[in-house]
Amino acid sequence: MSVAAASVLHISTADTLGGSARSAYKIHMGIRNLGWQSRMLVRTKGSDDPDVACIHDGRLGLRMGDFIGRRIVDRLDLQYWYYPSSFALREHPWFQAATIIQLHNVHGSFFSHRALPAISRHRPVVWRLSDMWPLTGHCSYSHDCERWKSGCGACPYLSEYPSLKRDTTALLWRVKKRVYTQSNLIIVSTNAWMEKLVQESPLLRRFPTFRIPNGVDAEVFHPLLKASTREALNIPASARVVLFIANVARPGTRKGGEYVSDVMRALSAEGLEDLLLLVVGEGAEQWKADAKHRTVRIEFTHSDRLLAAIYSAADVLIHPALVENLPNTVLESMACGTPAVAFDVGGVADVVRHMETGYLAKYRDGADLAYGIRWLLENREVRERMGARCRAVVETEYSNELQARRYVELYRCLIEQRRSR
């Protein structure tokens, strides 16, 4: 089969709204730029890309069926049990034209994994894991709970996204086991941590697993003149700027916002002058001010060029996530030459390499996090050397083009395997 004849159909909650959606869309664009046909079916479309459409394809019956299914499934806590558009997917012309189906983040009550046996009988299915949901009874991240290794039930984190009102986790885990046993899947992890979890999972370890890290558009995310970006953002040239950026920039989320305030207070108490906290994300306008340092707030933006300016204006990125896969935020900051200080959790260590591309603090150790921030703020030469290393690592290991080529190589292997049967 020639490259020109090959087509990939991506299934994702959205195309541009949120970190996981942006990751999926970058893969879609990357393989399209390499000459492959690539299309996306989503619940929520945010772009004007003609190769992206809603999964119900405008069909009133499917749209209403999905709406009714969503209401019933959510009320019964039968997470993602049934949506008609999932089971009608094989009839979609984009599915029929596709040689590969790729799943991304499928949260959002729009896609039923129970359709996977039928889908995977007709096309190879690649599932890029955005989080832990495919291997747990319900949650996207299990924190310190390991019940996903033995069947879930008695869940200690029912409120963890996507939340449940009643504990149906043991049932949902068993349903996944039955569905996966009847399916043929190829699993893609983005980092060593997730790859290890897949190998430990009774649900997923039977499938071939590949590691393909996230990519960054290094032409958009690149170092900009700090003086110019600070002037544009109304940030003093002399300020020591700590950046916190998250889709939801509020304390109490898995992104660890509460640690940001603690760290800034600790740095102020230690006499560090000209401190400025730059907060970016949904809810940033509600971030509480502190008399000991200046705070600049920017609500969530979809502009990558504005984000590149924000990363470039900062001296250091603070990333105190409590659970994490492979954060786009850290990679984008590194591409702009701004090192990160982060907790050693999830896949963060793949990119925040201690004392090389950032500072990796002990998990949930706020004092160690503050130490890393202060060390970088007070050592400009080290910070600049580390920033240059960040940029070099992104260019050689995490470019969008490299990510796309890795996927194309995987697709070629799957197509050849299917032809040889």
C-alpha angles and dihedrals in degrees: 000000000000124000090245090058095049120099133183124204115200123202113203138151089241141348104227108004111099136359097283092048092050089051091052092048092051090055090048092052094041097056090042089056088055091059101265123128108246130181136172133213112198142165094230122030117202102166133066091233109139089211091065122077139161113269094239087055093219092296107146095211094054093042092052091042091053091048093051092043090051093052094049097041094048092048092052094043090237094142114221091340102148137005116158094220090063093056092043092050093102089063093055112108091227090055092048090051093047126098094187131034115205123193122203127168105345099181118118101081096269108102130052118212087203087079092062098093092058094040094049093049089064103036137017108262120212114192116198107200112229092177142340098286096104090061101039136071092249117324131098091216125020097201106197095344117108099179088114086076093063108030107289120241126138087053115200092197108049090144092055111111122302086035132205129205093207130033105257092142097115090053093045091049091052091049090054090049092053093044094048092046088060095044137080110220139168112209124212120194122189097212146018094261094057091043089056092050091052090052089052095046118104086204103051109020093091091068128083109261129203131184117226114164124217118272131226129209095240092185092061097032104055135124114287127190106284094213092054096046092048092050090051091049095044093245120145114250091229096051124117099228123205113187124208114182129172139144086249107029099193136110116258097045127109088261089076099236092163090067091058093064092045092051093048091050091049092050091049091049089053090058099252106161134213092024117172127180115208110199119191128180146058108327095020091127089063093053108125117246122233123211091217095064140016120258125204116192128200121180118229114295132196092201110109090193092056089047090052089053091049093051091047092051092056128084095206138003118227112209109176097166114163094205123019145162112196108321119223088200093065093045092049091048091050091049087057091051096253115129122219135226109207144157116265097250137129115336095338093104090063089070107017096066108188113257090351108070097001145324120293109206126202111269113276091353103135093181092056090047090053091047091055093048093049093046092055095042092052097045109061095171092052091045093052093046090050091048091055090050090050090056093047092051092051092049094050102035112018111037120136091238093054091049091051093048091052091053093046090052090052092047092051091053092050093049092049091049091052092048092050094056 
